[in-house]
């Protein structure tokens, strides 16, 4: 686990009920028997020999997640069950959260369709008084509605899906109970597989197999239910039994506090000292907004991959003139200044770096915590903090997502019928002072045209005549020059009243010097060149000259990626230096293939990268990667969890991470579209894979294939 202290709450309440033995209940004196030779034992409940062990296992695994061990009541009678659960309701009457896990027999009461749980002294199912000796789940959930606290009910009994019915007609705001059941209401639960699955999922959670994102304080029930269902399917298949379907209350959109994430870290000292990306991400989630892609903006601004570093240090070099121009635009008054500033350029030209600096300096919460990152940028170039900033990394987004993200970061009240682009434009124009809205990677959005036409241009053209403000906001947009796809934005950016910053129209001599300084500083952080200043300077100057002369755009990102290659080459003599520089990969494909062709390449590196190339949106969770990667393995092997985790660590340089908004799990994606394009063309490698050397100086060709120059 992440530490010795569990993040559970002090008031954790949990009860595990397991029943394995049932007393023989004789028929009453006035009962009718069909045959004297057929004894009343025919209606006694079957023993559940596995219940005690599985009950102990669930209790043990819950204690590994919660702050304290749950109560495990094995073979309780009816009065004990009723008394303990009524006490639980009393404990959460004024607040708190409780978990109840039940493993026993279940039956449906005729007429009321109520699910009932059998205790050790419950009467047989055909006895006329049976429902006076079984515990009613519907009544329990009805009583729970009068509590301020919440209950998670895990039911491993036959017909357990009927326990969901009482929750269906209750709105999320009023709901107090959430049910995850072993089977639908008309089906049977078999051999305690649901309890075994719950135990296995909890074990994986404590061991880090679940991939719950470290910024998530609690495990989302959507993930937990699906993980249990997947495990039940596996257990059913292994036993040669038909698949048992796990069902639940409506859990989507809920963030509950039943199961703490053991891997969540909330050390405030780490957060404030910015020791690593996860600490910073936790601060952002708790104090800014989870929709702000901190890794994207901070890594671009600092010029290094913050997720892989123990300290956040800024290596931003070059583009001083462009940054000074953007700062001047930011400080311009509404009357004389442009509303829209578009930063464009080829892939890797530095668009996101410029926007990253602006976001990190201008955001009111970020600027207070990122001084160690931004201090190397000259004071005269740093944008001043703003009171309201919304920053969107639009890669893979649709219009509604961008609208919701901007509205949430600006803390705008949600309209009764939800947000539309026009409602957001009106709301932004009505703010007491103009905000700064930053949208990066617009061209990589799924609905880039709709975002541009229905949101960005209306924001740029909106005038708030009633409020005395000429412009609704200041709008900073980062986009590749795909003007055939976004002609309206191109026309607006070219207007004399707006601002266009074209990074491809740069001074080449200044660019070469900036690349030299950048590579030299990046190499100074490596063990190879730390004490070899002379050689480091020669390598940096030679690499910068080669990149500036041959790379077809994306020079700064190419420089960042090349540092890894140069560190491994470690030239000492002039001949070695010449060989290292002549072999310096100048395309993204060549750089990737160079690493994948190394003798010690991880056997699952390429299959994992290929799987991610075929993902969509914000990325793919580790479990899905494990399912897809075998397709690209030369022997169609199946990776273990450890294989996938190890491979992800091995190729972490090429990855970015997000949080799944529904499940709270970590999503992995390739950090650039050019890498995606290359792996889509060559997912399996092998004899058909292009050699790194053949790609070193030229982009790949192919139908519909764009340049793969690093970007």
C-alpha positions as CSV (number, residue, x, y, z in Angstrom):
1,X,0.0,0.0,0.0
2,X,1.0,3.6,-0.4
3,X,1.7,4.0,3.3
4,X,1.0,2.5,6.7
5,X,-1.9,4.8,7.4
6,X,-5.1,3.9,5.6
7,X,-7.2,6.8,4.2
8,X,-10.4,5.5,5.7
9,X,-12.8,7.6,7.7
10,X,-12.8,7.4,11.5
11,X,-16.6,6.6,11.4
12,X,-16.3,3.6,9.0
13,X,-19.1,1.1,9.7
14,X,-19.3,-2.3,8.1
15,X,-21.1,-5.5,8.9
16,X,-20.6,-8.9,7.2
17,X,-23.5,-11.5,7.7
18,X,-22.8,-15.1,6.7
19,X,-25.0,-18.1,7.3
20,X,-23.9,-21.6,6.7
21,X,-26.0,-23.8,9.0
22,X,-29.8,-23.7,9.4
23,X,-31.8,-25.2,12.3
24,X,-34.4,-27.9,11.4
25,X,-37.7,-26.1,11.6
26,X,-40.6,-28.5,12.1
27,X,-44.1,-27.9,10.7
28,X,-46.7,-26.5,13.0
29,X,-49.5,-28.7,14.5
30,X,-52.1,-27.5,12.1
31,X,-49.9,-27.8,9.0
32,X,-50.8,-30.2,6.2
33,X,-48.5,-32.9,5.1
34,X,-49.0,-34.7,1.8
35,X,-47.3,-37.9,2.9
36,X,-46.3,-39.2,6.3
37,X,-43.3,-40.8,4.8
38,X,-42.1,-37.4,3.5
39,X,-40.6,-35.7,6.6
40,X,-40.6,-31.9,7.1
41,X,-36.9,-31.9,6.4
42,X,-37.8,-31.6,2.7
43,X,-38.3,-27.8,3.2
44,X,-35.3,-27.2,5.4
45,X,-32.6,-24.8,4.0
46,X,-29.6,-26.4,2.4
47,X,-26.3,-25.9,4.2
48,X,-23.9,-23.3,2.7
49,X,-20.6,-24.9,3.7
50,X,-18.6,-22.2,2.0
51,X,-20.3,-19.2,3.8
52,X,-18.2,-19.1,6.9
53,X,-14.9,-19.0,5.0
54,X,-16.1,-16.5,2.4
55,X,-17.6,-14.3,5.1
56,X,-14.3,-14.2,6.9
57,X,-12.5,-13.5,3.7
58,X,-14.8,-10.5,2.8
59,X,-14.4,-9.1,6.3
60,X,-10.6,-9.5,6.2
61,X,-10.4,-7.7,2.8
62,X,-12.7,-4.9,3.9
63,X,-10.5,-4.3,6.9
64,X,-7.6,-3.8,4.5
65,X,-9.5,-0.8,2.9
66,X,-11.5,0.6,5.8
67,X,-10.1,2.4,8.9
68,X,-11.3,-0.5,11.1
69,X,-12.3,-4.1,10.8
70,X,-16.0,-4.8,10.1
71,X,-18.3,-6.9,12.4
72,X,-18.5,-10.4,11.1
73,X,-21.6,-12.2,12.3
74,X,-21.6,-15.8,11.4
75,X,-24.8,-18.0,11.7
76,X,-26.8,-15.2,13.4
77,X,-30.4,-15.9,14.3
78,X,-33.3,-13.7,13.1
79,X,-33.3,-11.5,16.2
80,X,-29.5,-10.9,16.0
81,X,-29.7,-9.9,12.3
82,X,-32.6,-7.5,12.9
83,X,-31.0,-6.0,16.0
84,X,-27.6,-5.5,14.4
85,X,-29.0,-3.9,11.2
86,X,-31.4,-1.7,13.2
87,X,-28.5,-0.6,15.3
88,X,-26.6,0.2,12.1
89,X,-29.5,2.5,10.9
90,X,-29.4,4.2,14.2
91,X,-25.6,4.8,13.9
92,X,-26.0,6.6,10.5
93,X,-29.3,8.4,11.4
94,X,-27.4,11.7,11.6
95,X,-24.7,10.9,9.0
96,X,-21.9,8.6,8.1
97,X,-21.5,5.7,5.7
98,X,-22.0,2.0,6.2
99,X,-21.3,-1.2,4.2
100,X,-23.4,-4.4,4.7
101,X,-22.4,-7.7,3.0
102,X,-24.9,-10.6,3.2
103,X,-24.2,-14.2,2.3
104,X,-27.2,-16.5,2.9
105,X,-30.3,-17.9,1.3
106,X,-32.8,-15.4,-0.1
107,X,-36.5,-15.7,-1.1
108,X,-39.3,-13.5,-2.4
109,X,-42.4,-12.8,-0.4
110,X,-45.5,-13.5,-2.5
111,X,-47.7,-10.5,-3.1
112,X,-45.3,-7.9,-1.8
113,X,-42.4,-9.1,-4.0
114,X,-40.1,-8.2,-1.1
115,X,-36.6,-9.8,-0.9
116,X,-36.0,-11.6,2.4
117,X,-32.8,-12.9,3.9
118,X,-32.7,-16.2,5.7
119,X,-31.2,-16.4,9.2
120,X,-30.1,-19.6,11.0
121,X,-33.4,-20.1,12.8
122,X,-35.7,-19.0,9.9
123,X,-38.7,-21.3,9.2
124,X,-38.7,-23.4,5.9
125,X,-39.8,-21.6,2.8
126,X,-43.2,-23.4,2.6
127,X,-44.1,-22.7,6.2
128,X,-47.0,-20.3,6.7
129,X,-45.1,-18.2,9.2
130,X,-41.8,-18.1,7.3
131,X,-41.9,-14.3,6.7
132,X,-42.1,-13.7,10.4
133,X,-38.6,-15.3,10.7
134,X,-36.7,-13.8,7.7
135,X,-35.2,-10.3,7.4
136,X,-37.0,-8.1,4.9
137,X,-34.6,-6.1,2.7
138,X,-37.3,-3.8,1.3
139,X,-38.3,-2.7,4.8
140,X,-34.7,-2.2,5.8
141,X,-34.1,0.1,2.8
142,X,-37.3,2.0,3.4
143,X,-36.2,2.7,7.0
144,X,-32.8,3.8,5.6
145,X,-34.5,6.6,3.7
146,X,-35.1,8.4,7.1
147,X,-31.3,8.5,7.8
148,X,-28.9,11.2,6.8
149,X,-26.1,8.7,6.2
150,X,-25.7,6.2,3.3
151,X,-25.6,2.4,3.0
152,X,-23.9,0.2,0.5
153,X,-25.7,-3.2,0.5
154,X,-23.8,-6.1,-1.1
155,X,-26.2,-9.0,-1.5
156,X,-25.0,-12.6,-2.2
157,X,-28.4,-14.3,-2.0
158,X,-30.7,-15.9,-4.5
159,X,-33.1,-13.4,-6.2
160,X,-30.9,-10.6,-4.8
161,X,-31.8,-8.3,-7.7
162,X,-35.2,-7.7,-6.1
163,X,-33.4,-5.6,-3.5
164,X,-32.7,-3.0,-6.1
165,X,-36.3,-2.2,-6.7
166,X,-36.8,0.0,-3.6
167,X,-34.0,2.3,-4.9
168,X,-35.3,2.9,-8.4
169,X,-37.9,5.6,-7.8
170,X,-35.7,7.7,-5.6
171,X,-33.7,10.6,-7.0
172,X,-29.9,10.7,-6.5
173,X,-30.2,13.6,-4.1
174,X,-32.6,11.7,-1.8
175,X,-31.1,8.3,-2.2
176,X,-29.6,6.8,0.9
177,X,-29.0,3.2,-0.1
178,X,-27.1,1.7,-3.0
179,X,-27.4,-2.0,-3.8
180,X,-25.0,-4.3,-5.7
181,X,-26.6,-7.8,-6.1
182,X,-25.2,-11.2,-7.1
183,X,-28.0,-11.9,-9.6
184,X,-31.3,-10.6,-11.1
185,X,-34.5,-11.0,-9.1
186,X,-35.5,-14.2,-11.0
187,X,-32.1,-15.9,-10.8
188,X,-30.1,-18.0,-8.4
189,X,-26.8,-17.1,-6.8
190,X,-24.3,-20.0,-6.9
191,X,-21.6,-21.2,-4.5
192,X,-20.8,-17.8,-3.0
193,X,-19.1,-16.6,-6.2
194,X,-20.3,-13.0,-5.7
195,X,-18.6,-13.0,-2.2
196,X,-15.5,-14.5,-3.7
197,X,-15.4,-11.9,-6.4
198,X,-15.9,-9.0,-3.8
199,X,-13.0,-10.4,-1.8
200,X,-10.8,-10.7,-4.9
201,X,-11.6,-7.2,-6.1
202,X,-10.8,-5.7,-2.6
203,X,-7.6,-7.7,-2.6
204,X,-6.6,-6.2,-6.0
205,X,-7.5,-2.8,-4.7
206,X,-5.1,-3.0,-1.7
207,X,-2.4,-4.5,-3.9
208,X,-2.6,-1.7,-6.5
209,X,-4.0,-3.9,-9.3
210,X,-7.1,-1.9,-9.7
211,X,-5.4,1.2,-11.3
212,X,-7.7,3.5,-9.4
213,X,-6.2,7.0,-10.1
214,X,-4.1,8.3,-7.1
215,X,-6.1,11.6,-7.3
216,X,-9.3,9.7,-6.4
217,X,-9.9,9.7,-2.6
218,X,-12.5,7.0,-2.9
219,X,-13.3,4.1,-5.1
220,X,-16.3,4.8,-7.4
221,X,-19.1,2.2,-7.2
222,X,-19.4,2.1,-10.9
223,X,-15.9,0.7,-11.1
224,X,-16.4,-1.6,-8.1
225,X,-19.6,-3.1,-9.5
226,X,-18.1,-3.7,-13.0
227,X,-15.0,-5.2,-11.5
228,X,-17.0,-7.6,-9.3
229,X,-19.2,-8.6,-12.3
230,X,-16.1,-9.3,-14.4
231,X,-14.6,-11.5,-11.7
232,X,-17.9,-13.4,-11.2
233,X,-17.9,-14.1,-15.0
234,X,-14.4,-15.5,-14.7
235,X,-15.3,-17.7,-11.7
236,X,-18.5,-18.9,-13.4
237,X,-16.6,-19.9,-16.6
238,X,-13.8,-21.6,-14.6
239,X,-16.5,-23.7,-12.8
240,X,-18.2,-24.6,-16.1
241,X,-21.4,-22.8,-14.9
242,X,-23.6,-20.4,-16.9
243,X,-22.5,-16.8,-16.4
244,X,-24.0,-15.2,-13.3
245,X,-25.0,-11.5,-13.9
246,X,-24.2,-9.0,-11.2
247,X,-26.8,-6.2,-11.1
248,X,-27.0,-2.9,-9.2
249,X,-28.8,0.3,-8.5
250,X,-28.1,3.2,-10.8
251,X,-24.5,4.2,-9.8
252,X,-23.4,6.4,-12.7
253,X,-22.5,10.0,-11.8
254,X,-22.2,9.2,-8.1
255,X,-19.1,9.9,-6.1
256,X,-19.6,8.1,-2.8
257,X,-17.3,7.6,0.2
258,X,-17.8,3.9,1.1
259,X,-14.4,2.5,-0.1
260,X,-11.3,4.7,0.5
261,X,-8.6,4.4,-2.2
262,X,-5.6,3.0,-0.3
263,X,-3.3,4.6,-2.9
264,X,-4.5,8.1,-2.4
265,X,-1.9,10.4,-0.8
266,X,-2.9,13.7,0.9
267,X,0.4,14.8,2.4
268,X,0.1,18.6,2.2
269,X,3.8,19.1,2.4
270,X,4.3,17.1,-0.7
271,X,1.6,19.0,-2.5
272,X,3.0,22.4,-1.6
273,X,6.6,21.5,-2.4
274,X,5.6,20.1,-5.8
275,X,7.8,17.0,-5.4
276,X,6.0,15.2,-8.2
277,X,3.1,15.4,-10.6
278,X,0.7,13.3,-8.5
279,X,1.0,15.7,-5.6
280,X,0.4,18.7,-7.8
281,X,-2.6,16.9,-9.4
282,X,-4.1,16.2,-6.0
283,X,-3.8,19.9,-5.2
284,X,-5.5,20.8,-8.5
285,X,-8.3,18.4,-8.0
286,X,-8.9,19.7,-4.5
287,X,-8.4,23.4,-5.1
288,X,-8.8,24.3,-8.7
289,X,-10.8,21.9,-10.9
290,X,-10.3,18.3,-12.0
291,X,-11.0,19.2,-15.6
292,X,-7.8,21.3,-15.8
293,X,-5.2,19.0,-17.5
294,X,-2.3,19.9,-15.2
295,X,0.1,17.5,-16.7
296,X,-0.5,18.8,-20.2
297,X,0.1,22.5,-19.3
298,X,2.8,22.0,-16.7
299,X,4.9,19.6,-18.8
300,X,4.7,21.9,-21.8
301,X,5.6,25.0,-19.8
302,X,8.5,23.3,-18.0
303,X,9.8,21.5,-21.1
304,X,10.0,18.2,-19.3
305,X,7.8,15.2,-18.5
306,X,6.8,16.1,-14.9
307,X,5.3,12.6,-14.3
308,X,8.7,11.1,-14.5
309,X,10.6,13.6,-12.4
310,X,11.0,14.1,-8.7
311,X,11.2,17.9,-9.1
312,X,9.4,20.3,-11.4
313,X,12.0,22.5,-13.0
314,X,11.4,24.8,-16.0
315,X,13.5,24.4,-19.1
316,X,11.4,26.7,-21.3
317,X,13.8,28.2,-23.9
318,X,13.2,30.3,-27.0
319,X,10.0,31.9,-28.2
320,X,10.7,35.0,-26.0
321,X,9.4,37.3,-28.7
322,X,6.2,35.3,-29.1
323,X,5.7,35.1,-25.3
324,X,6.3,38.9,-25.0
325,X,3.6,39.5,-27.7
326,X,1.1,37.2,-25.9
327,X,1.8,39.0,-22.6
328,X,1.2,42.4,-24.3
329,X,-2.1,41.1,-25.7
330,X,-3.1,39.8,-22.2
331,X,-2.5,43.2,-20.7
332,X,-4.2,45.2,-23.4
333,X,-7.4,47.0,-22.4
334,X,-10.7,46.0,-23.9
335,X,-10.9,49.1,-26.1
336,X,-7.6,48.8,-27.8
337,X,-6.9,45.0,-27.4
338,X,-7.9,42.0,-29.4
339,X,-10.4,39.5,-28.0
340,X,-8.9,36.5,-29.8
341,X,-5.3,35.4,-29.9
342,X,-4.5,32.3,-32.0
343,X,-1.2,30.5,-31.6
344,X,-0.5,28.3,-34.6
345,X,2.4,26.3,-36.0
346,X,3.5,22.9,-37.2
347,X,3.4,20.0,-34.7
348,X,5.9,20.4,-32.0
349,X,6.7,24.1,-32.8
350,X,6.0,25.1,-29.2
351,X,2.3,26.1,-29.2
352,X,1.5,24.1,-26.0
353,X,4.7,25.3,-24.4
354,X,3.6,29.0,-24.8
355,X,0.1,28.2,-23.7
356,X,1.4,26.2,-20.8
357,X,3.5,29.2,-19.6
358,X,0.4,31.4,-19.8
359,X,-1.8,29.0,-17.9
360,X,0.8,28.3,-15.2
361,X,1.5,32.1,-14.7
362,X,-2.0,33.5,-15.1
363,X,-4.1,30.9,-13.2
364,X,-4.7,32.4,-9.7
365,X,-4.3,29.1,-7.9
366,X,-1.5,27.7,-10.0
367,X,0.8,30.7,-9.9
368,X,1.1,30.6,-6.1
369,X,2.3,27.0,-6.3
370,X,4.4,27.0,-9.4
371,X,7.1,29.6,-8.6
372,X,9.8,26.9,-8.6
373,X,8.7,25.9,-12.1
374,X,8.3,29.4,-13.6
375,X,11.2,31.3,-11.9
376,X,13.6,30.7,-14.8
377,X,11.3,32.7,-17.1
378,X,12.3,36.4,-17.2
379,X,10.0,38.5,-15.1
380,X,9.2,40.8,-18.0
381,X,7.8,37.9,-20.0
382,X,5.6,36.3,-17.3
383,X,1.9,37.0,-17.7
384,X,0.2,38.5,-14.7
385,X,-2.2,36.4,-12.7
386,X,-5.9,36.7,-13.5
387,X,-8.9,36.3,-11.2
388,X,-10.7,34.0,-13.5
389,X,-9.0,31.5,-15.9
390,X,-10.4,28.4,-17.6
391,X,-7.9,26.1,-19.4
392,X,-9.1,23.3,-21.7
393,X,-6.9,20.7,-23.4
394,X,-9.4,19.9,-26.1
395,X,-7.8,16.7,-27.4
396,X,-10.5,14.1,-28.0
397,X,-13.3,16.4,-26.8
398,X,-16.7,17.2,-28.2
399,X,-18.4,20.6,-28.0
400,X,-20.5,19.7,-24.9
401,X,-17.4,18.7,-23.0
402,X,-15.6,21.9,-23.7
403,X,-18.7,23.9,-22.7
404,X,-19.1,22.0,-19.4
405,X,-15.3,22.3,-18.7
406,X,-15.2,26.0,-19.2
407,X,-18.4,26.6,-17.2
408,X,-17.1,24.5,-14.3
409,X,-13.7,26.2,-14.1
410,X,-15.3,29.6,-14.2
411,X,-17.7,28.4,-11.4
412,X,-20.8,29.4,-13.3
413,X,-24.1,28.2,-11.9
414,X,-25.7,25.4,-13.9
415,X,-28.8,26.4,-15.8
416,X,-31.9,24.3,-15.0
417,X,-31.8,22.5,-18.4
418,X,-28.0,22.3,-18.6
419,X,-25.4,24.1,-20.6
420,X,-25.4,24.9,-24.3
421,X,-22.8,26.9,-26.2
422,X,-25.0,29.9,-26.4
423,X,-25.9,29.9,-22.7
424,X,-22.2,29.7,-21.9
425,X,-21.4,32.7,-24.2
426,X,-24.2,34.7,-22.5
427,X,-23.0,33.7,-19.0
428,X,-19.4,34.6,-19.7
429,X,-20.4,38.0,-21.1
430,X,-22.4,38.7,-17.9
431,X,-19.5,38.1,-15.6
432,X,-18.4,41.3,-13.6
433,X,-14.9,41.1,-15.2
434,X,-13.6,39.4,-18.3
435,X,-12.0,36.0,-17.8
436,X,-9.2,34.4,-19.7
437,X,-10.2,31.2,-21.6
438,X,-7.5,29.0,-23.0
439,X,-8.2,26.2,-25.5
440,X,-5.2,24.1,-26.6
441,X,-5.1,21.4,-29.2
442,X,-8.3,22.5,-30.9
443,X,-7.4,20.6,-34.0
444,X,-7.2,17.4,-32.0
445,X,-10.8,17.7,-30.7
446,X,-13.4,15.3,-32.1
447,X,-15.7,18.3,-32.8
448,X,-13.1,20.9,-33.6
449,X,-15.4,22.6,-36.2
450,X,-18.4,22.8,-33.9
451,X,-16.2,24.1,-31.0
452,X,-14.8,26.8,-33.2
453,X,-18.1,27.9,-34.9
454,X,-20.5,27.5,-32.1
455,X,-18.4,28.5,-29.1
456,X,-15.1,30.2,-29.8
457,X,-16.1,32.6,-32.6
458,X,-19.3,33.7,-30.7
459,X,-17.1,34.4,-27.7
460,X,-14.7,36.3,-29.8
461,X,-17.4,38.4,-31.4
462,X,-19.6,38.9,-28.4
463,X,-20.0,42.4,-27.0
464,X,-21.6,43.0,-23.6
465,X,-23.2,46.3,-24.3
466,X,-25.4,46.1,-21.2
467,X,-22.4,45.6,-18.8
468,X,-20.2,48.3,-20.4
469,X,-17.6,45.8,-21.5
470,X,-16.6,45.6,-25.2
471,X,-15.5,42.0,-25.1
472,X,-16.9,39.0,-23.2
473,X,-13.5,37.5,-22.5
474,X,-9.9,37.1,-23.7
475,X,-9.6,33.9,-25.8
476,X,-6.3,32.2,-26.3
477,X,-6.4,29.2,-28.8
478,X,-3.6,26.8,-29.8
479,X,-4.2,25.0,-33.1
480,X,-2.2,23.6,-36.0
481,X,-2.6,25.5,-39.3
482,X,-5.3,23.2,-40.6
483,X,-7.2,26.1,-42.1
484,X,-9.0,24.0,-44.7
485,X,-10.8,22.4,-41.8
486,X,-11.2,25.6,-39.8
487,X,-11.6,28.4,-42.3
488,X,-13.8,30.6,-40.1
489,X,-11.2,30.6,-37.3
490,X,-8.5,31.4,-39.9
491,X,-10.4,34.4,-41.1
492,X,-11.0,35.6,-37.6
493,X,-7.4,35.2,-36.6
494,X,-6.2,37.1,-39.7
495,X,-8.5,40.0,-38.9
496,X,-6.4,43.1,-38.1
497,X,-8.5,43.5,-34.9
498,X,-7.3,40.1,-33.6
499,X,-3.9,38.5,-33.0
500,X,-2.2,35.7,-34.8
501,X,1.1,34.2,-33.5
502,X,2.7,31.9,-36.2
503,X,5.5,29.9,-34.7
504,X,6.6,28.6,-38.1
505,X,7.6,32.1,-39.1
506,X,10.5,32.2,-36.6
507,X,14.0,33.6,-36.9
508,X,16.1,30.5,-37.7
509,X,19.3,31.8,-36.1
510,X,17.5,32.6,-32.9
511,X,15.8,29.2,-33.0
512,X,19.1,27.3,-33.3
513,X,20.5,29.1,-30.3
514,X,17.4,28.5,-28.3
515,X,17.6,24.8,-29.2
516,X,21.2,24.7,-28.1
517,X,20.5,26.2,-24.7
518,X,17.5,23.9,-24.2
519,X,19.4,20.7,-25.1
520,X,22.4,21.8,-23.0
521,X,20.3,22.4,-19.9
522,X,18.3,19.2,-20.3
523,X,21.5,17.2,-20.7
524,X,22.9,18.9,-17.5
525,X,20.2,17.0,-15.5
526,X,21.5,13.6,-16.7
527,X,24.2,11.6,-14.9
528,X,26.0,11.1,-18.2
529,X,26.8,14.8,-18.8
530,X,26.5,16.3,-15.3
531,X,30.3,16.8,-14.9
532,X,31.2,17.0,-18.6
533,X,30.4,20.6,-19.5
534,X,32.7,20.8,-22.6
535,X,31.4,17.7,-24.2
536,X,27.8,18.7,-23.3
537,X,28.1,22.0,-25.0
538,X,29.5,20.3,-28.2
539,X,26.7,17.8,-28.2
540,X,24.0,20.4,-27.6
541,X,25.4,22.7,-30.4
542,X,25.7,19.8,-32.9
543,X,22.3,18.4,-32.1
544,X,20.6,21.8,-32.3
545,X,22.2,22.5,-35.7
546,X,21.1,19.1,-37.1
547,X,17.6,19.5,-35.8
548,X,17.2,23.0,-37.0
549,X,18.6,22.1,-40.4
550,X,16.7,18.9,-41.1
551,X,13.6,18.6,-38.9
552,X,10.4,19.5,-40.7
553,X,8.8,21.4,-37.8
554,X,8.5,20.3,-34.2
555,X,12.0,21.3,-33.3
556,X,11.6,21.8,-29.6
557,X,9.8,18.5,-29.0
558,X,12.4,16.8,-31.2
559,X,15.1,18.3,-29.0
560,X,13.4,17.0,-25.9
561,X,13.0,13.5,-27.3
562,X,16.6,13.5,-28.6
563,X,18.1,14.1,-25.2
564,X,17.2,10.5,-24.3
565,X,19.1,9.2,-27.4
566,X,22.1,11.5,-26.7
567,X,22.3,10.5,-23.1
568,X,22.5,6.8,-24.1
569,X,25.0,7.5,-26.9
570,X,27.4,9.4,-24.5
571,X,30.0,10.4,-27.1
572,X,33.5,11.4,-25.9
573,X,35.8,11.7,-28.9
574,X,35.0,13.8,-32.0
575,X,34.5,10.6,-34.0
576,X,32.0,9.3,-31.5
577,X,30.3,12.7,-31.5
578,X,30.0,12.7,-35.2
579,X,28.5,9.2,-35.3
580,X,26.1,10.1,-32.5
581,X,24.9,13.2,-34.3
582,X,24.7,11.6,-37.7
583,X,22.5,8.9,-36.3
584,X,20.3,11.3,-34.3
585,X,16.7,10.4,-35.2
586,X,14.8,13.3,-36.7
587,X,11.4,11.7,-37.0
588,X,9.1,10.5,-34.3
589,X,8.9,7.0,-35.9
590,X,12.7,6.7,-36.0
591,X,13.0,7.7,-32.3
592,X,10.4,5.2,-31.3
593,X,11.9,2.4,-33.4
594,X,15.3,3.1,-32.0
595,X,14.1,2.5,-28.5
596,X,12.0,-0.6,-29.4
597,X,14.9,-2.1,-31.3
598,X,17.2,-2.1,-28.2
599,X,18.2,-5.5,-27.0
600,X,16.6,-5.1,-23.6
601,X,13.3,-3.8,-24.9
602,X,10.4,-5.0,-22.8
603,X,8.6,-7.9,-24.5
604,X,5.2,-6.2,-24.0
605,X,6.3,-2.7,-24.9
606,X,5.2,-2.7,-28.5
607,X,1.9,-4.6,-27.9
608,X,1.0,-2.2,-25.2
609,X,1.8,0.8,-27.3
610,X,-0.1,-0.6,-30.3
611,X,-3.1,-1.2,-28.1
612,X,-3.1,2.4,-27.0
613,X,-2.8,3.5,-30.6
614,X,-6.2,2.0,-31.2
615,X,-7.8,3.6,-28.2
616,X,-10.1,6.6,-28.4
617,X,-10.9,9.7,-26.4
618,X,-9.0,10.1,-23.1
619,X,-7.3,6.7,-23.3
620,X,-7.5,3.1,-22.1
621,X,-7.4,1.6,-18.6
622,X,-4.8,-1.1,-17.8
623,X,-7.4,-3.9,-17.8
624,X,-8.5,-3.0,-21.3
625,X,-4.8,-2.8,-22.4
626,X,-4.3,-6.4,-21.1
627,X,-7.3,-7.5,-23.2
628,X,-6.2,-5.8,-26.4
629,X,-2.4,-6.2,-26.3
630,X,-2.3,-10.0,-27.1
631,X,-3.7,-9.2,-30.6
632,X,-0.3,-7.5,-31.3
633,X,1.9,-10.0,-29.6
634,X,3.9,-12.3,-32.0
635,X,2.7,-15.4,-30.1
636,X,-0.8,-14.1,-29.1
637,X,0.3,-14.6,-25.5
638,X,-1.8,-13.2,-22.6
639,X,0.0,-10.7,-20.3
640,X,-0.3,-10.8,-16.5
641,X,-1.1,-7.7,-14.6
642,X,2.5,-7.4,-13.7
643,X,3.5,-7.6,-17.4
644,X,1.2,-4.7,-18.3
645,X,2.3,-2.6,-15.3
646,X,5.9,-3.2,-16.1
647,X,5.4,-2.4,-19.8
648,X,3.6,0.8,-19.0
649,X,6.5,1.9,-16.7
650,X,8.9,1.0,-19.5
651,X,7.2,3.2,-22.1
652,X,6.0,5.9,-19.7
653,X,8.0,8.5,-21.6
654,X,5.5,8.2,-24.5
655,X,2.4,8.2,-22.3
656,X,0.0,10.6,-20.7
657,X,-2.6,9.9,-18.1
658,X,-6.1,10.9,-17.3
659,X,-8.9,10.0,-14.9
660,X,-11.9,8.2,-16.1
661,X,-14.8,10.4,-15.2
662,X,-17.1,7.5,-14.6
663,X,-14.9,4.9,-13.0
664,X,-12.1,6.9,-11.4
665,X,-9.5,4.6,-12.9
666,X,-6.3,5.7,-14.6
667,X,-6.5,6.1,-18.4
668,X,-3.4,5.8,-20.5
669,X,-2.9,7.4,-23.9
670,X,0.0,8.1,-26.3
671,X,1.2,11.6,-25.8
672,X,1.1,12.6,-29.5
673,X,-1.0,12.0,-32.6
674,X,2.1,11.3,-34.7
675,X,3.0,8.4,-32.5
676,X,-0.5,7.1,-32.9
677,X,-0.3,7.3,-36.7
678,X,3.0,5.4,-36.8
679,X,1.8,2.6,-34.6
680,X,-1.5,2.3,-36.5
681,X,0.6,1.6,-39.6
682,X,3.1,-0.7,-37.9
683,X,1.3,-2.2,-34.8
684,X,3.2,-5.5,-34.8
685,X,6.6,-4.5,-36.0
686,X,8.6,-7.7,-37.0
687,X,10.0,-8.1,-40.4
688,X,7.6,-5.5,-41.9
689,X,8.6,-2.9,-39.4
690,X,10.7,0.0,-40.8
691,X,14.2,0.2,-39.5
692,X,15.0,3.2,-37.3
693,X,17.8,4.2,-39.7
694,X,15.5,4.3,-42.7
695,X,13.3,6.7,-40.9
696,X,16.0,8.9,-39.4
697,X,15.9,11.7,-42.0
698,X,12.5,11.5,-43.6
699,X,8.8,11.0,-42.7
700,X,7.0,7.9,-43.6
701,X,4.9,7.8,-46.7
702,X,1.6,6.1,-47.1
703,X,-2.0,6.6,-48.1
704,X,-3.4,9.3,-45.9
705,X,-0.3,9.4,-43.8
706,X,0.9,12.8,-42.7
707,X,4.5,13.6,-41.7
708,X,5.7,11.8,-38.6
709,X,8.2,14.4,-37.6
710,X,8.2,14.5,-33.8
711,X,5.7,17.0,-32.5
